Amino acid sequence: MPAAAHPVLEPGRVYRTKELATWGVNAPRLARRLVGEGVLIPLAHGLYACPKRGRFGVVAPSDEAIMKAFLEGSPFVFTGPERWNALGLGSTAVFASALVYNTKRSGRFELGGRTFELRRVAFPQPPTPEWFVVDLFENAGSAGVVPAELTRALVRALKRGAFNARRLGEMSERFGRQSTREWIREAIRSASA
């Protein structure tokens, strides 16, 4: 009988079951054994984290590490209240789950005790602050802001040079609905007047 495989796994990384096939022919059984030994922590069906030890115990894997493994390396971007509120345009929204745009899946997923709202939405790589402004306009209702107030705040931000007006216009034309494009055009016109 061959000796049990003892893979060298990277602490803090999230693995899919099929990635463990490198160390054995029966990856699910290897995953169960490694969970039993405390080498892996189950996050969801077929998704495991190799725990990273910190000063105060086990450190949970980052949201980015979870999404990278869950989406199997396909492009994604975290958006939502944390990024919208940082724009300084008056948004103070809070969501219970992380909002993730990607090219592969849509739905609400519970992974490692955290909830992720995934949407298949077009986004630039890498996302710019101007794209996050467009995204905020697209989600104004969810963010609890009125587009007219958001437009006035955007005019003030453009006047103080917080955003690149040309890039904002390009992002709006490429990623915004008609109503978003109109609000942003109005803001750019008002700021340059």
C-alpha positions as a printed Julia matrix, in Angstrom:
193×3 Matrix{Float64}:
   0.0    0.0     0.0
   1.5    3.4    -0.99
   2.21   6.01    1.68
  -0.38   8.74    2.1
   0.34  11.86    0.11
   1.4   14.92    2.09
   1.08  17.82   -0.32
   2.88  21.05    0.32
   0.11  23.64    0.31
   0.42  27.41    0.43
  -1.0   28.93    3.65
  -3.78  31.43    2.95
  -4.55  29.95   -0.47
  -7.91  28.49   -1.43
  -7.99  25.23   -3.39
 -10.61  23.43   -5.44
 -10.82  19.65   -5.0
  -9.58  19.01   -8.53
  -6.34  20.89   -7.78
  -5.51  18.21   -5.21
  -5.42  15.56   -7.98
  -1.74  16.43   -8.41
  -1.03  14.53   -5.16
  -3.39  11.58   -5.53
  -5.8    9.78   -7.84
  -8.76  10.27   -5.47
  -8.8   14.03   -4.84
 -12.06  14.04   -2.79
 -10.69  11.4    -0.41
  -7.41  13.32   -0.1
  -9.37  16.5     0.68
 -11.37  14.71    3.41
  -8.16  13.34    4.94
  -6.48  16.76    4.88
  -9.55  18.32    6.52
  -9.4   15.62    9.21
  -5.71  16.38    9.79
  -6.41  20.12   10.03
  -4.35  20.87    6.92
  -7.41  22.19    5.05
 -10.6   23.95    6.15
 -13.78  23.37    4.11
 -15.35  26.59    2.78
 -18.03  25.14    0.49
 -18.57  21.98   -1.54
 -15.29  21.39   -3.38
 -13.59  24.52   -1.98
 -10.96  24.39    0.77
  -8.62  26.86    2.45
  -5.14  26.09    3.65
  -5.15  27.98    6.96
  -2.63  30.69    7.57
  -1.56  30.97   11.18
  -1.29  34.41   12.7
  -0.37  35.73   16.08
  -3.89  35.16   17.39
  -4.68  31.88   15.64
  -6.0   30.92   12.22
  -6.41  33.79    9.74
  -9.34  33.45    7.34
  -8.5   33.5     3.62
  -9.03  36.82    1.86
 -12.15  37.46   -0.19
  -9.86  37.75   -3.23
  -8.36  34.29   -2.6
 -11.83  32.78   -2.23
 -13.09  34.39   -5.45
  -9.96  33.46   -7.41
 -10.48  29.78   -6.57
 -14.28  29.84   -6.8
 -14.24  31.48  -10.24
 -11.28  29.34  -11.3
  -9.11  32.29  -12.27
 -11.67  34.08  -14.46
 -11.67  37.91  -14.15
 -13.62  39.54  -11.33
 -13.83  42.84   -9.49
 -15.16  43.68   -6.03
 -17.52  46.63   -6.05
 -20.33  47.89   -3.87
 -20.69  50.18   -0.87
 -17.09  50.05    0.33
 -15.82  51.31   -3.04
 -18.78  53.65   -3.7
 -18.53  55.32   -0.27
 -14.8   55.9    -0.81
 -15.56  58.05   -3.89
 -16.67  60.94   -1.65
 -19.93  61.52   -3.53
 -22.28  61.23   -0.56
 -23.0   57.5    -0.65
 -23.09  55.83    2.76
 -24.55  52.45    1.79
 -23.84  49.2     3.6
 -24.53  45.71    2.22
 -24.49  42.46    4.16
 -22.69  40.68    1.33
 -19.77  41.46   -0.94
 -20.77  42.47   -4.48
 -18.58  40.8    -7.11
 -18.79  41.37  -10.87
 -17.36  38.57  -12.95
 -17.57  36.87  -16.33
 -18.63  33.42  -15.15
 -21.44  33.19  -12.56
 -24.43  34.99  -11.07
 -26.18  34.37   -7.77
 -25.74  34.54   -4.02
 -23.14  32.17   -2.59
 -22.13  31.32    0.97
 -18.39  30.57    1.02
 -16.44  30.13    4.22
 -19.16  31.75    6.32
 -19.27  34.86    4.12
 -21.92  35.8     1.59
 -21.01  36.92   -1.92
 -23.44  38.4    -4.45
 -22.04  37.53   -7.89
 -23.23  39.24  -11.06
 -22.16  38.73  -14.64
 -21.54  42.36  -15.57
 -19.04  43.98  -17.94
 -16.17  45.82  -16.23
 -12.77  47.2   -17.24
  -9.48  45.56  -16.25
  -8.26  47.16  -14.08
 -11.25  49.18  -12.83
 -10.66  52.92  -12.48
 -12.21  55.35   -9.98
 -14.22  56.75  -12.89
 -15.69  53.3   -13.56
 -16.72  53.04   -9.89
 -18.54  56.38  -10.32
 -20.47  54.91  -13.27
 -21.16  51.78  -11.21
 -22.5   53.94   -8.36
 -24.9   55.68  -10.77
 -25.97  52.28  -12.11
 -26.75  51.16   -8.55
 -27.99  54.47   -7.12
 -31.21  52.92   -5.81
 -29.36  50.14   -3.96
 -26.83  52.64   -2.61
 -29.58  54.88   -1.25
 -28.65  57.96   -3.3
 -30.76  60.09   -5.62
 -29.15  60.53   -9.08
 -29.78  64.32   -9.05
 -27.92  64.71   -5.73
 -25.22  62.37   -6.93
 -24.8   64.5   -10.07
 -24.38  67.68   -7.98
 -21.75  65.93   -5.83
 -19.99  64.72   -8.98
 -19.88  68.28  -10.39
 -18.13  69.45   -7.19
 -15.71  66.5    -7.35
 -14.89  67.17  -11.02
 -14.26  70.86  -10.28
 -11.74  69.96   -7.59
 -10.05  67.44   -9.94
 -11.05  64.26   -8.09
 -11.84  62.46  -11.35
 -10.65  62.59  -14.94
 -13.6   63.99  -16.94
 -12.52  62.43  -20.25
 -12.1   58.96  -18.72
 -15.39  59.37  -16.83
 -17.16  60.12  -20.11
 -15.56  57.07  -21.76
 -16.49  54.77  -18.87
 -20.04  56.11  -18.91
 -20.44  55.55  -22.65
 -19.0   52.07  -22.43
 -20.57  50.75  -19.2
 -23.56  52.96  -18.38
 -27.23  52.77  -19.23
 -28.77  55.69  -21.12
 -29.93  57.39  -17.89
 -26.45  57.08  -16.35
 -24.83  58.5   -19.48
 -27.19  61.49  -19.36
 -26.51  62.23  -15.67
 -22.75  62.0   -16.18
 -22.8   64.13  -19.35
 -24.72  66.77  -17.4
 -22.15  66.65  -14.57
 -19.21  66.99  -16.99
 -20.89  69.93  -18.8
 -21.7   71.7   -15.52
 -18.18  71.17  -14.16
 -16.53  72.6   -17.28
 -18.86  75.63  -17.5
